[in-house]
Amino acid sequence: MSESISILHNMARSGGTLISRCIGCMQGVALLSEVHPFTTSGQFNPLQQANDWLDVDVQSELDAISRSKGISWIEAIELIHRCIKAQGRRLVVRDWSHLDFTGVPWVDPRYKMTTAELLGQHFEIHQAFTVRHPIDQWISLSKLQIISGKLDVSKFMLGYRAFAEIAADTDFIRYEDFTKEPESRIKQLSSNLAIEYDDLFMLKWSSFDKITGDLPQLGAGRATQKTQITPLDPKTPSPDLLLEFDKCVDFEPSLEILGYSNDH
């Protein structure tokens, strides 16, 4: 298995879009954003992203899909990989990990790395993981109209812990650490992804827009365009929410796995 591919994993509302912009803007990198074998609809279609964002001509494949069942998800990734490699670039797949570990409102979570499992059958894979404190992530996630009222803390933490356990088996970075030391953390991620680190990303990331995330149809709206990476203040949970987390059996173990403090 001589061909290799890079996969970046992060859960929804954990800073993955910002981090992916830093990766995606680097010289020699071609980023597919939030793609997953479970869906090829809209802008989550890897062929559509390749055609629109990566300067890869896959129009004939898109036309074939419209006329018939088309090609499979893995065949699409293999095609894009060949085209990107021929251009002398490295393909990075930003996994839509939300489908595997939260799922709501689209699927029931499997608590497994579906994308990595499938790509691992065809490529040597290089994986990188990013995480965020669960309370901050939950507060941000629960504000999405498409999520609000359809997910409780217990179910969220079940997926969060499963993701954390897999991340801890390899190497991961905390979003909070990234905002304090973006250059060293992106260098770490670049090493994990087997891509060449480009220190000019700090000058380019804010204008990089070939990416999914914070989509209006999810009820998030698009945040004011940031031009600087700065540490975020922890969100202030209500006493009732803190109690709900404290009662959750997966909360304390998740903090311990990822090295987070319970002082929130």
N, C-alpha and C positions, 0 to 999 in steps of 0.2 A: 504494500500500500504506500506508494511513493508520494502521491499527492497529499497536500495538507491544507487545512482550512482553519480559520480563526473564528471563535464564537465568544461574544460578550453577553453575559447574563446579568440582568437586573430586574427587580420587581417594579410594579407600577408605583409612581410617585416617590421614588427613592433617589432621585437625582440622575437617573440613567440618561435622560435626554441631554442634559448639559455635558455629562461625561462623554457621551457618544458624539456630540458635536466636536469635542476636543480631539477625539480619535479620528472622526470622519474627515476632518479638514487637513489632516497631515499628508504630506507629500507621499505619493505611492500607495495610498490607502483608498479602497473603494468599499463604502459601507452600505450594506442592506439593513434597513431599520425596522425593527419589530416584525420580523417575518417568522412564520411558524407553519409546520405541516398541516395544522388543523384549518387554516384559512388562506385563501388566495383572493379575497374580495378587495375591491377598491385599491387604495394605495398600499395595502398590505401584500399585494401580489408582487413577488420578487421580480418577475419579468417586467412588470409595469415600472417598478422602481429603476431597474437596470436601463430601461428604455428612456425614462424621463430624467433620471438623475446621474447615471453613471456613464453616459456617452457610449452605451453598448447597443448596437442595432439588433434588437430581437423582434422587430415588427412582424416578420414572417411567422414567428412562433406565436405571437399574440393573435395574428389573423387565423392561424390554425386552431387555436383554442376557441375562437369565436365560432368556427365552423363545425367543431366536433368536441369531443371530450378533451382534446389537447394532450399535453405532456404532463407527467406527474410533477409533484413539488420537487422531488429529489433530482429529476431530470432537468428541471429548470435551474436549480442551483448548480448542477454540474455544467450546464451550458454557460451560465454566467461566469462561473469560475474559469472555464477555458478562455473565454473572451477577455476577462480581466487579466489573466496570466499572460496572454499574448500581448497585452499592452504594457507589460512589465510592472503591473500593480498587484497588490495583495488584497484579496477579498476578506472582509470582516463581516460576519453575520451577527447583527444585534438580535438576539433571540427575544421573542415576545413571551417572556417567562410568566407573565400574568396568567396566561391560559393554563399553564401547568400547576400553578401554586395558589391561585385565587379563583380564576375561572369566571366569576360573576361579571356580567350576566350572560356570557356566551356558552360556556361549557362547564361540566363538572371537572374539577382539578384531578389530575392523575398523581400529583406529588412526585413526578419523575421528570427528567430532562429529555422530553420528547425530541426536540431538535438535535441535541447532542447524540442521542441514541441512534437516530436515523443517519445523521451525517457521519457518525463513527463507523457505520457499516461500509462507507464508501471513501472516507478520507482519514488520514491521521489528523486528529483535532487538537487545537491549542485553545484552552478555555481561560477566561478571566471573569471574575465575579465582583460586583459592587453591591453594597448594602447600606441601609440607613436605620437609625434607631426606630424600633417598631412603633412607639407612640407618635413620633413626628410623622412617620409614614402613614399611619392609620388616620391621623387628623386630616392630612392632605387628601388621602384616598377617599375618605368618607364624604368629602365635599363634592365629589363628582356626582352630577345628577344621575348618571347611568348606574352608579354604585349605591347611592344613598338609599338606606332602608332595605337593601337586599343582602347585606353582609353584616355579621356580628363579629365582635372582637375575638370570640373563641374560634370561629371558622377562619378568620384572617390569620390568627396566630398559629393555627395548625399548619397552614401553608408556609407561613413565615419561618417556622422552626424547620420544616422539611428543607426549604431552600437554604437556610443557614447551615444545616448539617452537611449538605453537599458542598457548599462554598468553603466550609472550614476544612474539608478533606483535601482541598487544593490550596489556593491562595486567593485572598480577597482584599478589597480596600473598603474602608468605611467612607461614606459620602462626606461626613463631617471632617475627616482627615484630608480628603481631597480639597475641600474648600479652603483649608488652611495652607496646604502645600501642593497646589495643583501640578506644578512641574515635576516634582519627585514622584507623585502618585501616578501621573500619566506615563512617566518613564517606567514605573513598575508594571502598569497595565500593558504597555508596549512589549515589555519583555515576556509577559505571560502569553500575549497574543502572537508572539513571534513576528512582530512587525518592527520596522525601523523607526526609532524615535525621532520625531521632528520637533526641535525646540521652538520653531516658528509658530507652533499651534497657538501660542498665547496671543499672537497678533491676528490670527485668522478665525478662531472659533466663533467669535461673536457674529460674524457675517455668514457663517455656514448654515444654510437653510434646507439642504437636501436630506430631510429627516422627518420622521413622525414624532409625535409627542405633544401633549397639551392641546389636543384637538378640540375645536369648538363643539363637534357633535358628541363628545363625551361629557359635555357640560362643564368643561374646565375653562374655556376661553383661552386665548393665548396671552401669556403674561407679557408685561412690558419688556421690550428687548433689553437684555442685560449686556453690558459691555465690560464688566469686571466680575471676577470670581472672588467672592468675599464670604467669610464664615457666616453661617446662619445662626441666629439665636434660637434655642430650643423653643418649640411651641408650648403654650401653657394649657395643659389639660385641666378639665374640671375635676373636682374631688371625686365625683361619681365615676368619671372615666378612669381615673387612677385606680379606684377600687375594683373596677371591672377588669383592668389589666392584672392587678395583684391577685385576683381570684383565678386567673387563667393558668392552667397547668403548664402551658407551653411558654409563658412569658419569661420567668426567671431562667429556665434552661437556655432560652434563645439569647438572652443578654450575656450569659456566661460563655456560650459558644463563640459569640462575636466580640467579646471583650468590652461590652457596654456596661455602664454604671446604671444602677436603679435609681440614682439621684436625679430625678427629672422634675 
